[in-house]
Amino acid sequence: MLNSISPIDGRYAKYTKPLEPYFSEAASMKYKTLMECEYLIALSETSGLGIRKFTEKEKTLLRDVYKNFSIKDAQIISDIELKGYKQIKATNHDFKAIEYFTKDKLSVTSLKDSLEWVHFALTSEDSSNIAYALMLDESLHDVILPTMQEVVDKVGKLAKENKSIPMLARTHGQPASPTTMGKEFNIFYSRLNRQLEQLKKYRPQAKLNGATGNYNALTVAYPKTDWIKFSEKFIKQINKQRNSNLEFSLLTTQIESSDSYVELFDAIRRFNTILIDFNQDVWRYISDGWIGQKMKEGEVGSSTMPHKINPWFLENSEGNLGMANAIFNFFGGKLPVSRLQRDLSNSTVLRNIGVAMGHSLIGYKYLTNQLGRIEINKEKVVADLSSHPEVVAEAIQTILRREGVKMPYEKLKKLTRGKQITLADIHTFIDSLDITDKVKKELKKITPENYIGLASKLAGM
């Protein structure tokens, strides 16, 4: 790990390890082998083709090829591609190596009579796109969504626990009408949860239609077979078997357009962007002393300033989420674009999906670490709010408008704008007004701490 070029496989490997079964090179080989084996089984179950029907034992044998897929198997595929293996010369083609690997595995079984049906009438993209769709779908539901949910739940908990703590708001960085800390957290909870609910409904598209998307080779070999129905049924069988959510894609070139991939990446990018916003706000609250950080024995905050507890978990989260979004943005502009019916420039790009997912996962993990180390300094939050009595000027001028007082905004502006005033100054101003004692009493009851509107209620919604 210390020799890793990428930090997601080195420094942050403990966070990204859950993604290895989905986005490592070995995982990619495994999913593509899965596709080849399931396709062979599907062919054997289709009447009117020249392939014999497999026994249940043979189907199990085929599925064991990918279920028991090992690093040793991945190395064999790599050897077939790059330097040759047994009697197989180096293919210099990653998917042909998977085909030859599968045939080699089956050559010593009862399926040796069916070897030429492996990858029958397909292009490598038929298997690859289904493999990637499964990798995205399963990693999303097994790893990414549960981690996102953990973040969202923690933010929601902060909202509920602090729903009634009055807090100075800032618009344009300046003191503004008060809110509550819980309500501000609940805004983020609502925004994040909206994106999460969309992600839960995500369905990657997948195709199975040959070299240019027209079922050419399949149809010329078996013109009486309904290959559109076959491919649609195949995707449904994959979904049923793996509890996945793939959506059949009919109209494609050689490659599936990747539009559905980009839909996923854009949704994750939006989630990440909201979290960057959240990180920056919490960072500011820590800077203001409104949120304290729990000290952990033995940790160092600064190499030269012993007193410091830096919010570096937040900063690290922000950086990783930004890295992920930069890659997702590139995916969005690149993957849906292909010269005519196919060019290969998407192949190397797709291999980096795990990089973007990895940076996202690191960002989520670092944020949950930070949220487990904070505590709200209620006294400081309220004290800072109390030191800005001018924020009730909005309330006073609004009531004065209600009472028909002329130019109340201008009067409050003269009293408060650009000045440091006290609540006593405001009460003196109120006493000078030509209004009833009842209204004066009403105005004097307004304080920065209670001028929070429906914030407490909104924090719980």
FENSUL-V437191 format. One record per backbone hydrogen bond with DSSP energy under -0.5 kcal/mol. NH is the residue of the N-H (numbers start at 1). CO is the residue of the C=O. Records with the same first field share a line. If there is no record, write none. Layout:
BEGIN
NH->CO, CO
END
This chain:
BEGIN
4->1
9->6
10->6
12->7
13->10
15->12
16->12
17->13
19->16
20->17
22->19
23->19
24->20
28->24
29->25
30->26
31->27
32->28
33->29
34->30
35->31
36->32
37->33
38->34
39->35
40->36
41->37
42->38
43->39
44->40
45->41
46->43
47->45
49->46
59->55
60->56
61->57
62->58
63->59
64->60
65->61, 62
66->62
67->63
68->64
69->66
74->70
75->71
76->72
77->73
78->74
79->75
80->76
81->77
82->78
83->79
84->79
85->88
88->85
89->87
91->80
92->81
97->93
98->94
99->95
100->96
101->97
102->98
103->99
104->100
105->101
106->102
107->103
108->105
109->106
112->109
113->110
114->111
115->112
117->114
118->115
120->117
122->119
126->123
127->123
128->124
129->125
130->126
131->127
132->128
133->129
134->130
135->131
136->132
137->133
138->134
139->135
140->136
141->137
142->138
143->139
144->139
145->140
147->143
148->144
149->145
150->146
151->147
152->148
153->149
154->150
155->151
156->152
157->153
158->154
159->155
160->156
161->157
162->158
163->160
165->162
166->164
167->179
169->176
171->174
174->171
176->169
179->167
181->165
182->162
184->180
185->181
186->182
187->183
188->184
189->185
190->186
191->187
192->188
193->189
194->190
195->191
196->192
197->193
198->194
199->195
200->196
201->197, 198
202->199
206->247
213->210
215->209
219->215
220->216
221->217
222->218
225->222
227->225
230->226
231->227
232->228
233->229
234->230
235->231
236->232
237->233
238->234
239->235
240->236
241->237
242->238
243->239
244->239
247->204
249->206
250->248
252->250
253->255
254->341
255->341
262->258
263->259
264->260
265->261
266->262
267->263
268->264
269->265
270->266
271->267
272->268
273->269
274->270
275->271
276->272
277->273
278->274
279->275
280->276
281->277
282->278
283->279
284->280
285->281
286->282
287->283
288->284
289->286
290->285
291->285
292->375
294->373
297->295
299->296
306->304
308->305
312->310
314->311
315->311
316->312
317->313
318->314
319->315
320->316
321->317
322->318
323->319
324->320
325->321
326->322
327->323
328->324
329->325
330->326
331->327
332->328
333->329
334->330
335->331
337->334
338->336
342->339
346->343
347->344
348->344
349->345
350->346
351->347
352->349
353->350
355->352
356->352
357->353
358->354
359->355
360->356
361->357
362->358
363->359
364->360
365->361
366->362
367->363
368->364
369->365
370->366
371->367
372->368
373->370
374->371
375->292
377->290
378->376
381->377
382->378
383->379
384->380
385->381
386->382
387->383
388->385
391->388
392->389
393->390
394->391
396->392
397->393
398->394
399->395
400->396
401->397
402->398
403->399
404->401
405->400
408->405
411->407
412->408
413->409
414->410
415->411
416->412
417->413
419->416
421->419
426->422
427->423
428->424
429->425
430->426
431->427
432->428
433->430
435->433
440->436
441->437
442->438
443->439
444->440
445->441, 442
446->443
451->447
452->450
455->452
458->454
459->455
460->456, 457
461->458
END
